[in-house]
């Protein structure tokens, strides 16, 4: 592996970072977890656990959440690039 | 759901779109699937199935692949925003 590249974030850090980004965006839109879950067609408990950094969320659900939060997927995922 | 918003991509389209982006980037870097798998610490068969659009890849592995392909995660995921 090239020495010049930073190691990727740890598994835990990845989930927590993503969860924080989801929560921040939801709160900026003044939406409840229930409303985001409804828009994304996901369970409220699932959205809650994603926000708490407890889920290794899959591609489909990332796309659903981005849709519900009115964010381009790329912009939502850019949270993973900030250290 | 607001009528002004486009529906998110279908599950199949999401996986195929992501797989094509991974393959395009890998080929641009002149890397084999074996090399990308090694850099990402994933199995070659797994990388192959992701490229074929057969996987609902999870957040951790998205981050690993972005790392292996020397792409910011946000830039890699921006493929999901092109229709």
Backbone of each chain as nested JSON, in Angstrom:
{
  "chains": [
    {"id": "A", "residues": [
      {"number": 1, "name": "UNK", "atoms": {"N": [0.851, -1.196, 0.0], "CA": [0.0, 0.0, 0.0], "C": [0.89, 1.252, 0.0]}},
      {"number": 2, "name": "UNK", "atoms": {"N": [0.615, 2.224, -0.85], "CA": [1.491, 3.402, -0.901], "C": [1.552, 4.09, 0.456]}},
      {"number": 3, "name": "UNK", "atoms": {"N": [2.742, 4.481, 0.85], "CA": [2.897, 5.092, 2.172], "C": [2.281, 6.486, 2.236]}},
      {"number": 4, "name": "UNK", "atoms": {"N": [2.125, 7.108, 1.083], "CA": [1.647, 8.49, 1.072], "C": [0.151, 8.603, 1.36]}},
      {"number": 5, "name": "UNK", "atoms": {"N": [-0.579, 7.466, 1.274], "CA": [-2.015, 7.538, 1.482], "C": [-2.38, 7.324, 2.936]}},
      {"number": 6, "name": "UNK", "atoms": {"N": [-3.308, 8.158, 3.426], "CA": [-3.791, 7.983, 4.789], "C": [-4.605, 6.697, 4.844]}},
      {"number": 7, "name": "UNK", "atoms": {"N": [-4.581, 6.025, 5.984], "CA": [-5.424, 4.848, 6.158], "C": [-6.88, 5.294, 6.169]}},
      {"number": 8, "name": "UNK", "atoms": {"N": [-7.804, 4.429, 5.706], "CA": [-9.22, 4.808, 5.791], "C": [-9.661, 4.833, 7.253]}},
      {"number": 9, "name": "UNK", "atoms": {"N": [-10.762, 5.497, 7.503], "CA": [-11.315, 5.575, 8.851], "C": [-11.617, 4.175, 9.387]}},
      {"number": 10, "name": "UNK", "atoms": {"N": [-11.56, 4.005, 10.706], "CA": [-11.938, 2.734, 11.325], "C": [-13.419, 2.482, 11.11]}},
      {"number": 11, "name": "UNK", "atoms": {"N": [-13.823, 1.227, 11.268], "CA": [-15.223, 0.863, 11.084], "C": [-16.141, 1.691, 11.977]}},
      {"number": 12, "name": "UNK", "atoms": {"N": [-15.773, 1.793, 13.239], "CA": [-16.623, 2.524, 14.184], "C": [-16.718, 3.998, 13.778]}},
      {"number": 13, "name": "UNK", "atoms": {"N": [-15.563, 4.578, 13.418], "CA": [-15.518, 5.992, 13.053], "C": [-16.371, 6.245, 11.805]}},
      {"number": 14, "name": "UNK", "atoms": {"N": [-16.325, 5.325, 10.878], "CA": [-17.115, 5.45, 9.641], "C": [-18.601, 5.56, 9.975]}},
      {"number": 15, "name": "UNK", "atoms": {"N": [-19.082, 4.66, 10.821], "CA": [-20.506, 4.638, 11.157], "C": [-20.922, 5.87, 11.952]}},
      {"number": 16, "name": "UNK", "atoms": {"N": [-20.073, 6.26, 12.89], "CA": [-20.395, 7.418, 13.731], "C": [-20.376, 8.701, 12.89]}},
      {"number": 17, "name": "UNK", "atoms": {"N": [-19.404, 8.807, 12.004], "CA": [-19.301, 9.99, 11.146], "C": [-20.518, 10.11, 10.235]}},
      {"number": 18, "name": "UNK", "atoms": {"N": [-20.919, 8.995, 9.664], "CA": [-22.089, 9.005, 8.79], "C": [-23.349, 9.365, 9.589]}},
      {"number": 19, "name": "UNK", "atoms": {"N": [-23.483, 8.765, 10.753], "CA": [-24.656, 9.037, 11.596], "C": [-24.765, 10.497, 11.983]}},
      {"number": 20, "name": "UNK", "atoms": {"N": [-23.63, 11.095, 12.3], "CA": [-23.625, 12.515, 12.674], "C": [-24.047, 13.394, 11.493]}},
      {"number": 21, "name": "UNK", "atoms": {"N": [-23.609, 13.013, 10.307], "CA": [-23.963, 13.788, 9.107], "C": [-25.459, 13.706, 8.831]}},
      {"number": 22, "name": "UNK", "atoms": {"N": [-26.01, 12.511, 9.026], "CA": [-27.452, 12.312, 8.817], "C": [-28.244, 13.153, 9.818]}},
      {"number": 23, "name": "UNK", "atoms": {"N": [-27.845, 13.063, 11.081], "CA": [-28.556, 13.815, 12.12], "C": [-28.47, 15.325, 11.879]}},
      {"number": 24, "name": "UNK", "atoms": {"N": [-27.265, 15.801, 11.529], "CA": [-27.072, 17.24, 11.315], "C": [-27.958, 17.737, 10.175]}},
      {"number": 25, "name": "UNK", "atoms": {"N": [-28.013, 16.962, 9.119], "CA": [-28.837, 17.362, 7.971], "C": [-30.321, 17.321, 8.332]}},
      {"number": 26, "name": "UNK", "atoms": {"N": [-30.733, 16.272, 9.039], "CA": [-32.138, 16.156, 9.442], "C": [-32.536, 17.345, 10.314]}},
      {"number": 27, "name": "UNK", "atoms": {"N": [-31.684, 17.686, 11.268], "CA": [-32.005, 18.791, 12.172], "C": [-32.007, 20.13, 11.433]}},
      {"number": 28, "name": "UNK", "atoms": {"N": [-31.118, 20.259, 10.455], "CA": [-31.082, 21.496, 9.661], "C": [-32.392, 21.682, 8.896]}},
      {"number": 29, "name": "UNK", "atoms": {"N": [-33.008, 20.56, 8.526], "CA": [-34.285, 20.611, 7.802], "C": [-35.479, 20.644, 8.753]}},
      {"number": 30, "name": "UNK", "atoms": {"N": [-35.204, 20.619, 10.069], "CA": [-36.25, 20.608, 11.093], "C": [-37.199, 19.425, 10.912]}},
      {"number": 31, "name": "UNK", "atoms": {"N": [-36.629, 18.28, 10.561], "CA": [-37.439, 17.068, 10.395], "C": [-37.247, 16.146, 11.596]}},
      {"number": 32, "name": "UNK", "atoms": {"N": [-38.289, 15.412, 11.942], "CA": [-38.177, 14.382, 12.978], "C": [-37.624, 13.096, 12.353]}},
      {"number": 33, "name": "UNK", "atoms": {"N": [-37.137, 12.192, 13.21], "CA": [-36.694, 10.883, 12.707], "C": [-37.865, 10.155, 12.05]}},
      {"number": 34, "name": "UNK", "atoms": {"N": [-39.046, 10.341, 12.62], "CA": [-40.254, 9.692, 12.073], "C": [-40.512, 10.166, 10.642]}},
      {"number": 35, "name": "UNK", "atoms": {"N": [-40.371, 11.471, 10.428], "CA": [-40.65, 12.029, 9.102], "C": [-39.615, 11.554, 8.082]}},
      {"number": 36, "name": "UNK", "atoms": {"N": [-38.34, 11.563, 8.492], "CA": [-37.288, 11.087, 7.587], "C": [-37.505, 9.611, 7.245]}},
      {"number": 37, "name": "UNK", "atoms": {"N": [-37.87, 8.831, 8.264], "CA": [-38.134, 7.408, 8.038], "C": [-39.274, 7.237, 7.035]}},
      {"number": 38, "name": "UNK", "atoms": {"N": [-40.302, 8.036, 7.183], "CA": [-41.453, 7.949, 6.276], "C": [-41.035, 8.294, 4.842]}},
      {"number": 39, "name": "UNK", "atoms": {"N": [-40.284, 9.384, 4.696], "CA": [-39.841, 9.816, 3.364], "C": [-38.907, 8.787, 2.719]}},
      {"number": 40, "name": "UNK", "atoms": {"N": [-38.073, 8.173, 3.554], "CA": [-37.085, 7.214, 3.039], "C": [-37.652, 5.803, 2.934]}},
      {"number": 41, "name": "UNK", "atoms": {"N": [-38.876, 5.624, 3.423], "CA": [-39.492, 4.289, 3.471], "C": [-38.623, 3.314, 4.259]}},
      {"number": 42, "name": "UNK", "atoms": {"N": [-38.201, 3.775, 5.431], "CA": [-37.431, 2.958, 6.366], "C": [-38.137, 2.997, 7.721]}},
      {"number": 43, "name": "UNK", "atoms": {"N": [-37.722, 2.124, 8.636], "CA": [-38.293, 2.147, 9.983], "C": [-37.643, 3.262, 10.819]}},
      {"number": 44, "name": "UNK", "atoms": {"N": [-38.431, 3.863, 11.683], "CA": [-37.913, 4.92, 12.553], "C": [-36.769, 4.395, 13.42]}},
      {"number": 45, "name": "UNK", "atoms": {"N": [-36.915, 3.192, 13.946], "CA": [-35.846, 2.616, 14.78], "C": [-34.551, 2.45, 13.984]}},
      {"number": 46, "name": "UNK", "atoms": {"N": [-34.7, 2.151, 12.711], "CA": [-33.525, 1.985, 11.854], "C": [-32.826, 3.335, 11.666]}},
      {"number": 47, "name": "UNK", "atoms": {"N": [-33.594, 4.369, 11.357], "CA": [-33.015, 5.711, 11.182], "C": [-32.311, 6.143, 12.466]}},
      {"number": 48, "name": "UNK", "atoms": {"N": [-32.958, 5.856, 13.59], "CA": [-32.379, 6.214, 14.888], "C": [-31.039, 5.509, 15.104]}},
      {"number": 49, "name": "UNK", "atoms": {"N": [-30.97, 4.233, 14.778], "CA": [-29.724, 3.485, 14.992], "C": [-28.631, 3.929, 14.023]}},
      {"number": 50, "name": "UNK", "atoms": {"N": [-29.018, 4.34, 12.809], "CA": [-28.036, 4.888, 11.864], "C": [-27.445, 6.174, 12.445]}},
      {"number": 51, "name": "UNK", "atoms": {"N": [-28.305, 7.032, 12.979], "CA": [-27.822, 8.3, 13.548], "C": [-26.885, 8.072, 14.73]}},
      {"number": 52, "name": "UNK", "atoms": {"N": [-27.133, 6.989, 15.465], "CA": [-26.274, 6.677, 16.619], "C": [-24.988, 5.968, 16.202]}},
      {"number": 53, "name": "UNK", "atoms": {"N": [-24.81, 5.74, 14.92], "CA": [-23.568, 5.116, 14.436], "C": [-23.526, 3.623, 14.661]}},
      {"number": 54, "name": "UNK", "atoms": {"N": [-24.707, 3.001, 14.736], "CA": [-24.766, 1.575, 15.061], "C": [-24.935, 0.683, 13.833]}},
      {"number": 55, "name": "UNK", "atoms": {"N": [-24.992, 1.278, 12.641], "CA": [-25.296, 0.487, 11.454], "C": [-24.238, 0.613, 10.365]}},
      {"number": 56, "name": "UNK", "atoms": {"N": [-23.899, -0.515, 9.776], "CA": [-23.104, -0.512, 8.554], "C": [-24.105, -0.443, 7.397]}},
      {"number": 57, "name": "UNK", "atoms": {"N": [-24.647, 0.723, 7.209], "CA": [-25.762, 0.924, 6.264], "C": [-25.363, 0.55, 4.837]}},
      {"number": 58, "name": "UNK", "atoms": {"N": [-26.294, -0.043, 4.115], "CA": [-26.026, -0.474, 2.748], "C": [-26.354, 0.61, 1.729]}},
      {"number": 59, "name": "UNK", "atoms": {"N": [-25.866, 0.366, 0.527], "CA": [-25.986, 1.336, -0.56], "C": [-27.427, 1.805, -0.807]}},
      {"number": 60, "name": "UNK", "atoms": {"N": [-28.363, 0.862, -0.833], "CA": [-29.761, 1.247, -1.109], "C": [-30.288, 2.236, -0.081]}},
      {"number": 61, "name": "UNK", "atoms": {"N": [-30.001, 1.925, 1.18], "CA": [-30.544, 2.778, 2.245], "C": [-29.838, 4.129, 2.321]}},
      {"number": 62, "name": "UNK", "atoms": {"N": [-28.571, 4.162, 1.915], "CA": [-27.871, 5.452, 1.806], "C": [-28.59, 6.325, 0.778]}},
      {"number": 63, "name": "UNK", "atoms": {"N": [-28.928, 5.719, -0.359], "CA": [-29.614, 6.465, -1.423], "C": [-30.997, 6.934, -0.951]}},
      {"number": 64, "name": "UNK", "atoms": {"N": [-31.703, 6.079, -0.209], "CA": [-33.019, 6.452, 0.31], "C": [-32.929, 7.622, 1.291]}},
      {"number": 65, "name": "UNK", "atoms": {"N": [-31.921, 7.562, 2.163], "CA": [-31.763, 8.644, 3.148], "C": [-31.384, 9.955, 2.466]}},
      {"number": 66, "name": "UNK", "atoms": {"N": [-30.504, 9.887, 1.48], "CA": [-30.116, 11.098, 0.75], "C": [-31.344, 11.733, 0.097]}},
      {"number": 67, "name": "UNK", "atoms": {"N": [-32.193, 10.884, -0.467], "CA": [-33.439, 11.335, -1.083], "C": [-34.322, 12.025, -0.042]}},
      {"number": 68, "name": "UNK", "atoms": {"N": [-34.505, 11.378, 1.083], "CA": [-35.368, 11.931, 2.137], "C": [-34.82, 13.252, 2.665]}},
      {"number": 69, "name": "UNK", "atoms": {"N": [-33.499, 13.367, 2.685], "CA": [-32.856, 14.555, 3.243], "C": [-32.524, 15.587, 2.154]}},
      {"number": 70, "name": "UNK", "atoms": {"N": [-33.034, 15.34, 0.947], "CA": [-32.866, 16.277, -0.171], "C": [-31.4, 16.646, -0.409]}},
      {"number": 71, "name": "UNK", "atoms": {"N": [-30.537, 15.631, -0.328], "CA": [-29.106, 15.84, -0.558], "C": [-28.658, 14.96, -1.716]}},
      {"number": 72, "name": "UNK", "atoms": {"N": [-27.782, 15.477, -2.593], "CA": [-27.133, 14.57, -3.539], "C": [-26.352, 13.512, -2.745]}},
      {"number": 73, "name": "UNK", "atoms": {"N": [-26.339, 12.279, -3.222], "CA": [-25.65, 11.207, -2.497], "C": [-24.167, 11.557, -2.299]}},
      {"number": 74, "name": "UNK", "atoms": {"N": [-23.567, 12.096, -3.345], "CA": [-22.155, 12.462, -3.265], "C": [-21.882, 13.499, -2.186]}},
      {"number": 75, "name": "UNK", "atoms": {"N": [-22.765, 14.464, -2.071], "CA": [-22.589, 15.51, -1.061], "C": [-22.78, 14.947, 0.349]}},
      {"number": 76, "name": "UNK", "atoms": {"N": [-23.762, 14.055, 0.488], "CA": [-23.99, 13.431, 1.797], "C": [-22.775, 12.608, 2.21]}},
      {"number": 77, "name": "UNK", "atoms": {"N": [-22.211, 11.871, 1.259], "CA": [-21.09, 10.978, 1.566], "C": [-19.769, 11.726, 1.712]}},
      {"number": 78, "name": "UNK", "atoms": {"N": [-19.732, 12.978, 1.319], "CA": [-18.492, 13.767, 1.461], "C": [-18.093, 13.91, 2.93]}},
      {"number": 79, "name": "UNK", "atoms": {"N": [-19.046, 13.637, 3.833], "CA": [-18.728, 13.674, 5.27], "C": [-17.625, 12.678, 5.61]}},
      {"number": 80, "name": "UNK", "atoms": {"N": [-17.493, 11.608, 4.799], "CA": [-16.485, 10.591, 5.076], "C": [-15.076, 11.068, 4.726]}},
      {"number": 81, "name": "UNK", "atoms": {"N": [-14.978, 12.184, 4.025], "CA": [-13.675, 12.666, 3.569], "C": [-13.092, 13.752, 4.463]}},
      {"number": 82, "name": "UNK", "atoms": {"N": [-13.836, 14.136, 5.497], "CA": [-13.35, 15.167, 6.406], "C": [-12.717, 14.499, 7.616]}},
      {"number": 83, "name": "UNK", "atoms": {"N": [-11.519, 14.905, 7.957], "CA": [-10.828, 14.298, 9.113], "C": [-10.672, 15.313, 10.229]}}
    ]},
    {"id": "B", "residues": [
      {"number": 1, "name": "UNK", "atoms": {"N": [-44.889, 12.67, 0.139], "CA": [-43.588, 12.97, -0.465], "C": [-43.766, 14.122, -1.462]}},
      {"number": 2, "name": "UNK", "atoms": {"N": [-42.902, 15.128, -1.417], "CA": [-43.091, 16.271, -2.322], "C": [-43.076, 15.813, -3.777]}},
      {"number": 3, "name": "UNK", "atoms": {"N": [-43.999, 16.334, -4.573], "CA": [-44.102, 15.895, -5.963], "C": [-42.938, 16.387, -6.817]}},
      {"number": 4, "name": "UNK", "atoms": {"N": [-42.278, 17.446, -6.353], "CA": [-41.221, 18.047, -7.163], "C": [-39.942, 17.213, -7.171]}},
      {"number": 5, "name": "UNK", "atoms": {"N": [-39.823, 16.275, -6.212], "CA": [-38.594, 15.509, -6.131], "C": [-38.665, 14.255, -6.972]}},
      {"number": 6, "name": "UNK", "atoms": {"N": [-37.561, 13.982, -7.686], "CA": [-37.497, 12.749, -8.469], "C": [-37.44, 11.571, -7.51]}},
      {"number": 7, "name": "UNK", "atoms": {"N": [-38.006, 10.436, -7.905], "CA": [-37.882, 9.227, -7.103], "C": [-36.43, 8.788, -7.109]}},
      {"number": 8, "name": "UNK", "atoms": {"N": [-35.958, 8.151, -6.025], "CA": [-34.59, 7.636, -6.056], "C": [-34.485, 6.489, -7.05]}},
      {"number": 9, "name": "UNK", "atoms": {"N": [-33.278, 6.19, -7.457], "CA": [-33.03, 5.091, -8.395], "C": [-33.539, 3.775, -7.816]}},
      {"number": 10, "name": "UNK", "atoms": {"N": [-33.925, 2.848, -8.677], "CA": [-34.341, 1.511, -8.235], "C": [-33.141, 0.794, -7.617]}},
      {"number": 11, "name": "UNK", "atoms": {"N": [-33.438, -0.242, -6.841], "CA": [-32.366, -1.009, -6.188], "C": [-31.359, -1.537, -7.19]}},
      {"number": 12, "name": "UNK", "atoms": {"N": [-31.877, -2.123, -8.272], "CA": [-30.979, -2.717, -9.265], "C": [-30.113, -1.63, -9.918]}},
      {"number": 13, "name": "UNK", "atoms": {"N": [-30.755, -0.506, -10.257], "CA": [-30.043, 0.59, -10.907], "C": [-28.949, 1.136, -9.992]}},
      {"number": 14, "name": "UNK", "atoms": {"N": [-29.253, 1.219, -8.722], "CA": [-28.28, 1.717, -7.736], "C": [-27.032, 0.842, -7.751]}},
      {"number": 15, "name": "UNK", "atoms": {"N": [-27.223, -0.468, -7.704], "CA": [-26.077, -1.377, -7.656], "C": [-25.286, -1.367, -8.961]}},
      {"number": 16, "name": "UNK", "atoms": {"N": [-26.004, -1.351, -10.071], "CA": [-25.34, -1.368, -11.374], "C": [-24.567, -0.062, -11.593]}},
      {"number": 17, "name": "UNK", "atoms": {"N": [-25.172, 1.049, -11.21], "CA": [-24.518, 2.354, -11.369], "C": [-23.232, 2.423, -10.546]}},
      {"number": 18, "name": "UNK", "atoms": {"N": [-23.334, 1.95, -9.311], "CA": [-22.152, 1.957, -8.447], "C": [-21.063, 1.04, -9.023]}},
      {"number": 19, "name": "UNK", "atoms": {"N": [-21.467, -0.13, -9.463], "CA": [-20.506, -1.083, -10.025], "C": [-19.773, -0.534, -11.244]}},
      {"number": 20, "name": "UNK", "atoms": {"N": [-20.523, 0.154, -12.094], "CA": [-19.906, 0.746, -13.293], "C": [-18.901, 1.834, -12.914]}},
      {"number": 21, "name": "UNK", "atoms": {"N": [-19.216, 2.593, -11.87], "CA": [-18.306, 3.659, -11.426], "C": [-17.012, 3.066, -10.872]}},
      {"number": 22, "name": "UNK", "atoms": {"N": [-17.167, 1.967, -10.134], "CA": [-15.989, 1.292, -9.567], "C": [-15.107, 0.754, -10.695]}},
      {"number": 23, "name": "UNK", "atoms": {"N": [-15.738, 0.084, -11.642], "CA": [-14.976, -0.502, -12.757], "C": [-14.279, 0.588, -13.577]}},
      {"number": 24, "name": "UNK", "atoms": {"N": [-15.005, 1.671, -13.864], "CA": [-14.432, 2.751, -14.675], "C": [-13.202, 3.347, -13.99]}},
      {"number": 25, "name": "UNK", "atoms": {"N": [-13.326, 3.559, -12.687], "CA": [-12.201, 4.132, -11.95], "C": [-11.012, 3.158, -11.895]}},
      {"number": 26, "name": "UNK", "atoms": {"N": [-11.308, 1.894, -11.653], "CA": [-10.244, 0.883, -11.596], "C": [-9.501, 0.81, -12.928]}},
      {"number": 27, "name": "UNK", "atoms": {"N": [-10.259, 0.818, -14.022], "CA": [-9.635, 0.718, -15.347], "C": [-8.845, 1.987, -15.676]}},
      {"number": 28, "name": "UNK", "atoms": {"N": [-9.331, 3.132, -15.214], "CA": [-8.608, 4.39, -15.442], "C": [-7.251, 4.363, -14.741]}},
      {"number": 29, "name": "UNK", "atoms": {"N": [-7.203, 3.65, -13.622], "CA": [-5.946, 3.536, -12.865], "C": [-5.093, 2.357, -13.355]}},
      {"number": 30, "name": "UNK", "atoms": {"N": [-5.611, 1.639, -14.358], "CA": [-4.923, 0.452, -14.894], "C": [-4.646, -0.579, -13.807]}},
      {"number": 31, "name": "UNK", "atoms": {"N": [-5.621, -0.754, -12.922], "CA": [-5.484, -1.745, -11.851], "C": [-6.337, -2.972, -12.165]}},
      {"number": 32, "name": "UNK", "atoms": {"N": [-5.855, -4.143, -11.739], "CA": [-6.658, -5.365, -11.845], "C": [-7.627, -5.445, -10.669]}},
      {"number": 33, "name": "UNK", "atoms": {"N": [-8.653, -6.294, -10.799], "CA": [-9.554, -6.527, -9.669], "C": [-8.779, -7.101, -8.482]}},
      {"number": 34, "name": "UNK", "atoms": {"N": [-7.797, -7.925, -8.783], "CA": [-6.975, -8.527, -7.724], "C": [-6.237, -7.448, -6.935]}},
      {"number": 35, "name": "UNK", "atoms": {"N": [-5.685, -6.464, -7.656], "CA": [-4.919, -5.406, -6.993], "C": [-5.834, -4.528, -6.141]}},
      {"number": 36, "name": "UNK", "atoms": {"N": [-6.995, -4.187, -6.692], "CA": [-7.946, -3.364, -5.925], "C": [-8.392, -4.115, -4.67]}},
      {"number": 37, "name": "UNK", "atoms": {"N": [-8.676, -5.41, -4.835], "CA": [-9.088, -6.218, -3.692], "C": [-7.995, -6.229, -2.62]}},
      {"number": 38, "name": "UNK", "atoms": {"N": [-6.77, -6.358, -3.047], "CA": [-5.644, -6.369, -2.102], "C": [-5.554, -5.035, -1.358]}},
      {"number": 39, "name": "UNK", "atoms": {"N": [-5.637, -3.927, -2.108], "CA": [-5.54, -2.601, -1.498], "C": [-6.708, -2.332, -0.541]}},
      {"number": 40, "name": "UNK", "atoms": {"N": [-7.884, -2.828, -0.91], "CA": [-9.09, -2.58, -0.108], "C": [-9.262, -3.613, 1.001]}},
      {"number": 41, "name": "UNK", "atoms": {"N": [-8.404, -4.64, 0.99], "CA": [-8.523, -5.743, 1.956], "C": [-9.887, -6.423, 1.836]}},
      {"number": 42, "name": "UNK", "atoms": {"N": [-10.255, -6.697, 0.599], "CA": [-11.499, -7.417, 0.292], "C": [-11.147, -8.615, -0.589]}},
      {"number": 43, "name": "UNK", "atoms": {"N": [-12.101, -9.532, -0.774], "CA": [-11.871, -10.663, -1.663], "C": [-12.05, -10.237, -3.118]}},
      {"number": 44, "name": "UNK", "atoms": {"N": [-11.253, -10.818, -3.99], "CA": [-11.359, -10.522, -5.426], "C": [-12.761, -10.842, -5.951]}},
      {"number": 45, "name": "UNK", "atoms": {"N": [-13.323, -11.956, -5.516], "CA": [-14.675, -12.32, -5.966], "C": [-15.708, -11.278, -5.539]}},
      {"number": 46, "name": "UNK", "atoms": {"N": [-15.479, -10.711, -4.372], "CA": [-16.398, -9.677, -3.874], "C": [-16.307, -8.431, -4.757]}},
      {"number": 47, "name": "UNK", "atoms": {"N": [-15.09, -7.985, -5.048], "CA": [-14.903, -6.804, -5.907], "C": [-15.541, -7.049, -7.274]}},
      {"number": 48, "name": "UNK", "atoms": {"N": [-15.349, -8.254, -7.783], "CA": [-15.927, -8.617, -9.081], "C": [-17.452, -8.524, -9.046]}},
      {"number": 49, "name": "UNK", "atoms": {"N": [-18.059, -9.023, -7.983], "CA": [-19.531, -9.0, -7.904], "C": [-20.052, -7.576, -7.696]}},
      {"number": 50, "name": "UNK", "atoms": {"N": [-19.3, -6.746, -7.004], "CA": [-19.682, -5.332, -6.854], "C": [-19.682, -4.664, -8.236]}},
      {"number": 51, "name": "UNK", "atoms": {"N": [-18.635, -4.924, -9.011], "CA": [-18.551, -4.316, -10.353], "C": [-19.693, -4.778, -11.252]}},
      {"number": 52, "name": "UNK", "atoms": {"N": [-20.161, -5.999, -11.052], "CA": [-21.264, -6.519, -11.861], "C": [-22.625, -6.032, -11.359]}},
      {"number": 53, "name": "UNK", "atoms": {"N": [-22.617, -5.254, -10.277], "CA": [-23.872, -4.712, -9.764], "C": [-24.683, -5.714, -8.968]}},
      {"number": 54, "name": "UNK", "atoms": {"N": [-24.003, -6.693, -8.401], "CA": [-24.71, -7.771, -7.695], "C": [-24.753, -7.578, -6.189]}},
      {"number": 55, "name": "UNK", "atoms": {"N": [-24.188, -6.473, -5.686], "CA": [-24.069, -6.316, -4.23], "C": [-24.702, -5.023, -3.731]}},
      {"number": 56, "name": "UNK", "atoms": {"N": [-25.404, -5.141, -2.62], "CA": [-25.835, -3.965, -1.878], "C": [-24.719, -3.655, -0.88]}},
      {"number": 57, "name": "UNK", "atoms": {"N": [-23.651, -3.107, -1.406], "CA": [-22.419, -2.911, -0.628], "C": [-22.654, -2.001, 0.579]}},
      {"number": 58, "name": "UNK", "atoms": {"N": [-22.006, -2.341, 1.687], "CA": [-22.155, -1.583, 2.929], "C": [-21.16, -0.436, 3.023]}},
      {"number": 59, "name": "UNK", "atoms": {"N": [-21.456, 0.443, 3.968], "CA": [-20.67, 1.669, 4.161], "C": [-19.165, 1.397, 4.324]}},
      {"number": 60, "name": "UNK", "atoms": {"N": [-18.816, 0.415, 5.149], "CA": [-17.383, 0.134, 5.377], "C": [-16.663, -0.208, 4.078]}},
      {"number": 61, "name": "UNK", "atoms": {"N": [-17.306, -1.065, 3.299], "CA": [-16.646, -1.518, 2.078], "C": [-16.62, -0.431, 0.998]}},
      {"number": 62, "name": "UNK", "atoms": {"N": [-17.597, 0.455, 1.023], "CA": [-17.554, 1.624, 0.13], "C": [-16.315, 2.46, 0.454]}},
      {"number": 63, "name": "UNK", "atoms": {"N": [-16.096, 2.675, 1.749], "CA": [-14.939, 3.479, 2.18], "C": [-13.628, 2.785, 1.806]}},
      {"number": 64, "name": "UNK", "atoms": {"N": [-13.593, 1.461, 1.957], "CA": [-12.383, 0.695, 1.595], "C": [-12.09, 0.787, 0.096]}},
      {"number": 65, "name": "UNK", "atoms": {"N": [-13.138, 0.68, -0.706], "CA": [-12.943, 0.745, -2.165], "C": [-12.505, 2.148, -2.597]}},
      {"number": 66, "name": "UNK", "atoms": {"N": [-13.101, 3.173, -1.99], "CA": [-12.696, 4.544, -2.329], "C": [-11.214, 4.737, -2.016]}},
      {"number": 67, "name": "UNK", "atoms": {"N": [-10.804, 4.192, -0.887], "CA": [-9.397, 4.257, -0.478], "C": [-8.506, 3.564, -1.511]}},
      {"number": 68, "name": "UNK", "atoms": {"N": [-8.883, 2.357, -1.882], "CA": [-8.092, 1.585, -2.848], "C": [-8.023, 2.29, -4.199]}},
      {"number": 69, "name": "UNK", "atoms": {"N": [-9.095, 2.976, -4.545], "CA": [-9.178, 3.631, -5.859], "C": [-8.743, 5.097, -5.793]}},
      {"number": 70, "name": "UNK", "atoms": {"N": [-8.202, 5.486, -4.651], "CA": [-7.669, 6.85, -4.472], "C": [-8.693, 7.921, -4.839]}},
      {"number": 71, "name": "UNK", "atoms": {"N": [-9.928, 7.689, -4.4], "CA": [-11.014, 8.649, -4.651], "C": [-11.594, 9.099, -3.324]}},
      {"number": 72, "name": "UNK", "atoms": {"N": [-11.917, 10.404, -3.184], "CA": [-12.721, 10.798, -2.031], "C": [-14.054, 10.033, -2.09]}},
      {"number": 73, "name": "UNK", "atoms": {"N": [-14.571, 9.636, -0.94], "CA": [-15.819, 8.866, -0.901], "C": [-16.953, 9.657, -1.567]}},
      {"number": 74, "name": "UNK", "atoms": {"N": [-16.989, 10.954, -1.275], "CA": [-18.044, 11.792, -1.851], "C": [-17.989, 11.827, -3.373]}},
      {"number": 75, "name": "UNK", "atoms": {"N": [-16.791, 11.896, -3.912], "CA": [-16.625, 11.931, -5.372], "C": [-17.026, 10.593, -5.992]}},
      {"number": 76, "name": "UNK", "atoms": {"N": [-16.639, 9.506, -5.328], "CA": [-17.005, 8.184, -5.836], "C": [-18.525, 8.012, -5.842]}},
      {"number": 77, "name": "UNK", "atoms": {"N": [-19.169, 8.468, -4.784], "CA": [-20.621, 8.288, -4.643], "C": [-21.426, 9.266, -5.495]}},
      {"number": 78, "name": "UNK", "atoms": {"N": [-20.755, 10.277, -6.026], "CA": [-21.462, 11.241, -6.878], "C": [-22.016, 10.565, -8.134]}},
      {"number": 79, "name": "UNK", "atoms": {"N": [-21.521, 9.368, -8.443], "CA": [-22.064, 8.602, -9.58], "C": [-23.55, 8.336, -9.391]}},
      {"number": 80, "name": "UNK", "atoms": {"N": [-24.02, 8.293, -8.147], "CA": [-25.429, 7.998, -7.87], "C": [-26.335, 9.178, -8.208]}},
      {"number": 81, "name": "UNK", "atoms": {"N": [-25.739, 10.343, -8.427], "CA": [-26.53, 11.557, -8.664], "C": [-26.692, 11.884, -10.141]}},
      {"number": 82, "name": "UNK", "atoms": {"N": [-26.084, 11.074, -11.011], "CA": [-26.195, 11.322, -12.452], "C": [-27.308, 10.456, -13.014]}},
      {"number": 83, "name": "UNK", "atoms": {"N": [-28.192, 11.05, -13.748], "CA": [-29.309, 10.28, -14.343], "C": [-29.126, 10.209, -15.849]}}
    ]}
  ]
}
